[in-house]
Structure formats: C-alpha cells, structure tokens
Amino acid sequence: MILKNAKKQRKIRISSVLKGTADRPRLSVFRSNKHMHAQLIDDQKHVTILGATEKSVAGISGNKTEKAKKLGMELASLAKKQNITKIIFDKGSYRYHGRVKALADGAREGGLQF
C-alpha cells in the first residue's frame, strides 16, 4: 500500500508542474511490464493530440528497450506530420532510466525538442 501511495505522489508532484499547450504538448509515458504507450496531450483543451503504442506500430522487433526507442522515433515522425517539433516530456512516476530513457532518446533522434 505504501508503494502505491508513493507512486501516486510522485506522479502528482511531477504532473502539477508540467502543463502541455497546443504549441508544446506534453508527451506522457505509460510503461507496463510488456508494452509502452505514449501520448501527446494538450492540457489546456484536455485533448489527446496523438498516441502510439508498441502494438500499434508495425515492424517493431527486438528487446523491450529497442522497441521503446523505435516507438519514440515513430511518435516523433507522427508529430512532425502535424507540425509539432517542441514538446514537454512527462515521465510520470517512472525513473528516467531504461525504457523511459530509450523512448525519450528515440523521440529526440526523430526530431522532437525537449
């Protein structure tokens, strides 16, 4: 029970500072044991601009870290099609380590700035 509360507190503390706009949407990351999910969110309008998961992107293979990096690159290419180049990275309650860092690195390689 204590761990769930600590995780919730970390997410609240981080998300209270980060607010996405139409010009700089928030890249929200969700990491499960099997898959990664990422969304670009406009917090002013309360709208998800676009989202991607490892399952929805075709041709992703390799280990979990490699899949996360490819997901970041795919998300960056989808964002560039909608003329989005600058974002705010919201790691949620996760540490900036492993798959979360790989997703961020892939998004940077794809052309997103944060």
N, C-alpha and C positions, 0 to 999 in steps of 0.2 A: 504494500500500500504506500509506503513512503516513497518508493521509486517512482510510482505513477504520479504522485503529487510533485516530486522534484522535476520530472519531465514536463509536466503541465506548467509549472512555474517558469522554467527556462523558456518555453515557447511563448508564454505571455510576456515575459520580460523582453524578449527579442522582437516579437511582433508589435509591441506597443511603440517601438521606436521606428520601425520600418513601415512606411506607407507608400504604396505604388500609385502612380498617376498615369494618365494617358501617354505622356511623354516618356516617363520612366516607369514602366510596370514592374511589379515585384515578381521575381522568379521564386516560387515556392516549391520546396522539395519534400517529397514523401518517400521514405525508404522502408520497404518491408523486408522480410527475410529472403524473399525470392525476387522481387522486382523493384524498380524505381519509377516514380511518377514525378513529373514536373509540369508546372502551370505558370503562365504569365497572367497576372491579376492586376486590374485597375481598381484600387481600393476606394477611389472617390465615387465611382459609379457602381461599385460592388459587382463587377463583371469579370468573368474569366475570358481573356482575350484569345488564348490558345493553350492547348495542353498536349502532352505527349507522354507515352509510357513505353517501356521496352517491348511490351507485347504489341503495341500498335505500329511500331517502326519495323519495316520489313528488312531482312538481311542482316540482323544483328546476331553475331555469334561471338564466342569467346567466354572468358570468365566474367564474373559479375562486375568487376572494376572496368574491364574493357567495354562491356555493354553500357555502363553508365557514361563513359566518355563518349561513345558513339551517340548515345541519347542526347547528350549536351550539344554535340555538333549538329544533330538533326533538328533540335529545338532552335538553335541559332539560325539555321537555314530557313525554317518556317517563320521565324521572327523577322528576318531580313526581307522576306516576301511581303510582309505587312509594314515595311519601313520602320522597324524598331531596331535601334542599334545600342541604346543605352538602357540598362536595367538596374534594379536593386536586387541583390542576392539575399534570399531569406532561407537560411539553412534549417530553420525551425528549432527543434530541441536536439538536433543531431550535432555531433562534433564535426568540425571541418577536417575530415580525415577519411581516407579510404574512398568509398564510392561517392560520397558527397563531394569530396575534393575533385575526383575524376570527372564528375558531371560539370563542375564549375570550370575545370580546365578545358573540357571539350567545348563548352559554350564560348569561352574566350577564344579558342582556336577557330571557332566558327564565325567569329567577328563581333560578338557582343562585348560591350564595355561595361565593367563594373569594378 
